[in-house]
């Protein structure tokens, strides 16, 4: 047996696995990924978390129940009921998850579930990015870079970027967090603090701010533009680029997973390369849970 034949075994296995996945009706795989999304990121309360994981696990294991409209109504109603109680305080991606759970109900009760999933995924993605861009322009904190400058100076998840590209030091970042904690512990009207910031941090914040506005605006336009226009074929690449350049730097795995799921749900079956890329993103996103930033920051220091 040659080395080539030994290596061809695993390679062939991966190819067969992806072929089996892509041969499934698009909505069935989207529903399975939705169940995983709900199990991992669907709730922040045990009141919903425990029964949701049990019910989603049953649907994943029992294929005949995967398209049960009654069970999907129970799941969606539970998600809406619990998240509605904390509507003004839940994480942003919980809104998207809530809306998508309602789409799942519509899909399993439709005669064309692929179309329902694809159409609603495109609308949700387009509106999500449109409102994100509008908010950033209205708030103004992205136009002058102040939001990301503050984030770079205090968020431990991106301290490697602040140190490596912004030129700040670990001691400076630790001092900033201490100052912020002190201000929170002893709030006072009119009191302000000056954070320790290297000159490069402001430049980095501006670059990241305008890149965010550019890529989010492009995604919004691409997904809200009718599919008959040829240039919208870039919509998948734009979304994938956004996910890769955002959530692998600032890991918000729930949001990244939800966006990748919606991207897959609307991706046309003939676009196999894009569909495989979305599937690979589901796996790669989980790697962001490893504290890479700590290791890189220690190496930079």
C-alpha positions in Angstrom: 0.0 0.0 0.0 1.5 3.3 -1.1 1.5 6.5 0.9 -0.8 8.1 -1.6 -3.4 5.4 -1.1 -3.2 5.8 2.6 -3.7 9.5 2.4 -6.5 9.2 -0.1 -8.7 7.3 2.4 -9.3 10.2 4.8 -9.5 12.6 1.8 -12.1 10.5 0.1 -14.1 10.2 3.4 -14.2 14.0 3.7 -15.4 14.4 0.1 -18.1 11.8 0.6 -19.2 13.5 3.9 -19.6 16.9 2.2 -21.4 15.3 -0.7 -23.9 13.6 1.6 -24.5 16.9 3.4 -25.0 18.9 0.2 -27.3 16.3 -1.3 -29.8 16.8 1.5 -32.7 19.2 0.7 -31.3 22.6 1.7 -34.1 23.3 4.3 -33.5 20.0 6.2 -29.8 20.8 6.8 -30.8 24.4 7.7 -33.3 23.0 10.2 -30.6 20.7 11.7 -28.2 23.7 12.0 -31.0 25.7 13.6 -31.5 23.1 16.2 -27.7 23.2 17.0 -27.9 27.0 17.1 -30.8 26.9 19.6 -29.1 24.3 21.7 -25.8 26.2 21.9 -27.0 29.9 21.9 -30.8 30.0 22.0 -31.2 31.0 25.6 -29.4 32.7 28.6 -32.0 31.3 31.1 -32.1 27.8 32.4 -35.9 28.1 32.3 -35.6 27.9 28.5 -32.2 26.3 28.2 -33.0 22.9 29.7 -36.3 22.1 27.9 -35.0 23.6 24.7 -31.9 21.4 24.6 -33.9 18.3 25.4 -36.5 19.1 22.7 -33.9 20.1 20.1 -31.9 17.0 20.8 -34.9 14.8 20.2 -35.6 16.4 16.9 -31.9 15.9 15.9 -31.9 12.2 16.8 -35.4 11.4 15.4 -35.4 12.3 11.7 -39.2 11.8 11.2 -39.8 14.5 13.9 -37.4 17.0 12.2 -40.3 18.6 10.2 -43.0 18.3 12.8 -44.8 21.6 12.7 -46.2 21.1 16.2 -42.8 20.7 17.8 -41.4 23.6 15.9 -44.3 25.8 17.1 -43.5 24.7 20.7 -39.8 25.6 20.2 -40.5 28.9 18.6 -43.2 29.8 21.2 -40.8 29.0 24.0 -38.0 31.1 22.5 -40.3 34.1 21.9 -41.9 33.8 25.4 -38.6 33.8 27.3 -36.7 36.3 25.1 -39.6 38.7 25.0 -39.4 39.0 28.8 -35.8 40.3 28.4 -36.3 42.0 25.0 -34.5 45.2 26.0 -31.5 43.5 27.6 -30.8 40.3 25.6 -27.8 40.1 23.3 -28.3 41.3 19.7 -28.1 37.8 18.1 -31.0 36.6 20.3 -33.3 38.8 18.3 -32.1 37.2 15.1 -32.4 33.7 16.6 -36.0 34.5 17.7 -37.0 35.7 14.3 -35.4 32.7 12.6 -37.2 30.2 14.9 -40.5 31.7 13.6 -39.2 31.2 10.0 -38.6 27.5 10.8 -42.3 27.2 11.7 -43.3 28.8 8.4 -40.9 26.5 6.5 -42.1 23.2 7.9 -45.7 24.2 7.2 -45.0 25.3 3.6 -45.2 23.3 0.4 -41.9 24.9 -0.6 -39.7 25.1 2.5 -36.5 25.8 0.6 -38.0 29.0 -0.8 -39.3 30.1 2.5 -36.0 29.6 4.2 -34.0 31.2 1.4 -36.3 34.3 1.0 -36.6 35.0 4.7 -32.8 34.4 5.3 -32.0 37.0 2.6 -34.5 39.5 4.1 -33.3 39.0 7.6 -29.6 39.3 6.6 -30.3 42.4 4.5 -32.3 44.2 7.2 -29.9 43.2 10.0 -27.0 44.8 8.2 -29.0 47.8 7.0 -30.1 48.7 10.5 -26.6 48.1 11.9 -25.2 50.6 9.4 -28.0 53.1 10.1 -27.4 52.9 13.8 -23.6 53.4 13.4 -24.2 56.5 11.3 -26.8 57.9 13.7 -24.7 57.2 16.8 -21.6 58.8 15.3 -19.2 56.8 17.3 -18.0 54.9 14.2 -17.5 58.0 12.1 -14.9 59.3 14.5 -13.6 55.9 15.6 -14.4 56.5 19.3 -16.4 53.3 19.9 -13.7 51.0 18.6 -11.0 53.0 20.2 -12.6 52.6 23.5 -13.1 48.9 22.8 -9.5 48.4 21.9 -8.4 50.1 25.1 -10.5 48.1 27.5 -11.6 44.7 25.9 -9.3 41.9 26.9 -10.5 39.8 23.9 -8.7 42.0 21.4 -5.7 43.1 23.4 -3.3 41.3 21.0 -4.5 43.6 18.2 -4.3 46.7 20.5 -0.7 45.7 21.4 0.5 44.4 18.0 -1.1 47.0 15.7 -2.0 49.8 18.0 1.3 50.0 19.9 -0.2 50.0 23.4 1.2 47.9 26.2 -0.3 45.3 28.5 0.4 47.4 31.5 -1.5 50.2 29.9 -4.5 48.0 29.1 -4.5 46.7 32.7 -4.5 50.3 34.0 -7.4 51.2 31.7 -9.6 48.3 33.0 -8.8 49.3 36.5 -9.8 52.9 35.8 -13.0 51.8 34.2 -13.9 49.5 37.1 -13.1 52.4 39.6 -15.4 54.7 37.7 -18.2 52.1 37.7 -17.8 51.5 41.4 -17.8 55.1 42.4 -19.9 56.9 39.8 -20.1 60.7 40.0 -21.7 63.4 37.9 -19.1 65.2 35.7 -16.3 62.8 36.6 -14.2 61.6 33.7 -11.1 59.6 33.2 -8.3 59.6 30.6 -7.4 56.1 29.3 -3.9 55.1 28.5 -3.8 55.2 24.6 -0.9 54.9 22.2 -1.1 57.1 19.1 -1.5 54.0 16.8 -4.7 53.0 18.6 -6.7 55.9 17.2 -5.5 55.2 13.6 -6.3 51.5 14.0 -9.8 52.3 15.4 -10.5 54.6 12.4 -9.4 51.9 9.9 -11.5 49.2 11.6 -14.5 51.6 11.9 -14.6 52.5 8.3 -14.0 48.9 7.2 -16.9 47.9 9.3 -19.2 50.5 7.7 -18.0 49.6 4.2 -18.4 45.8 4.5 -21.7 46.0 6.5 -23.1 48.4 3.9 -22.1 46.2 1.1 -23.7 43.1 2.7 -26.9 45.1 3.3 -27.2 46.2 -0.3 -26.2 42.8 -1.7 -28.9 40.9 0.2 -31.7 43.5 -0.3 -31.0 43.8 -4.0 -33.2 41.5 -6.2 -31.4 38.4 -7.4 -31.9 39.2 -11.1 -29.0 41.6 -10.9 -25.8 39.8 -11.7 -23.5 41.5 -9.2 -25.4 40.1 -6.2 -23.6 36.8 -6.9 -21.0 38.3 -4.6 -23.4 38.4 -1.6 -22.1 35.1 -0.2 -18.5 36.2 -0.4 -19.3 39.5 1.2 -21.0 37.8 4.1 -18.3 35.3 4.6 -15.7 38.0 4.5 -17.6 40.0 7.2 -17.8 36.9 9.4 -14.2 36.1 9.0 -12.9 39.6 9.6 -15.2 40.3 12.5 -15.8 37.3 14.7 -12.4 35.7 14.4 -11.1 39.0 15.9 -13.9 39.8 18.3 -15.4 36.4 19.1 -19.2 36.5 19.4 -19.8 32.9 18.5 -23.6 33.0 18.7 -23.9 35.9 16.3 -21.4 34.4 13.9 -23.1 31.0 14.0 -26.5 32.6 13.3 -25.2 34.7 10.3 -23.5 31.6 8.8 -26.7 29.6 9.2 -28.8 32.2 7.4 -26.1 32.5 4.8 -26.2 28.8 4.1 -30.0 28.8 4.1 -30.2 31.3 1.3 -27.3 30.0 -0.7 -28.4 28.5 -4.0 -27.8 24.7 -4.4 -25.6 25.1 -7.5 -23.1 27.3 -5.5 -21.4 24.3 -3.9 -18.2 26.0 -3.1 -20.0 28.7 -1.1 -22.2 26.1 0.7 -19.1 24.1 1.7 -17.5 27.4 2.9 -20.5 28.1 5.1 -20.3 24.5 6.5 -16.6 25.0 7.3 -17.5 28.2 9.0 -19.7 26.4 11.4 -16.7 24.4 12.6 -14.2 27.2 12.4 -16.4 29.5 14.5 -16.1 27.2 17.4 -12.3 27.6 17.4 -12.7 31.2 18.4 -13.7 29.9 21.9 -10.0 29.1 22.4 -8.3 32.1 24.0 -5.9 32.7 21.1 -5.7 36.4 22.0 -4.0 35.5 25.3 -1.3 33.5 23.7 -0.7 36.0 20.9 -0.6 38.9 23.4 1.9 37.0 25.6 4.1 36.4 22.5 3.9 40.0 21.5 4.8 41.2 25.0 
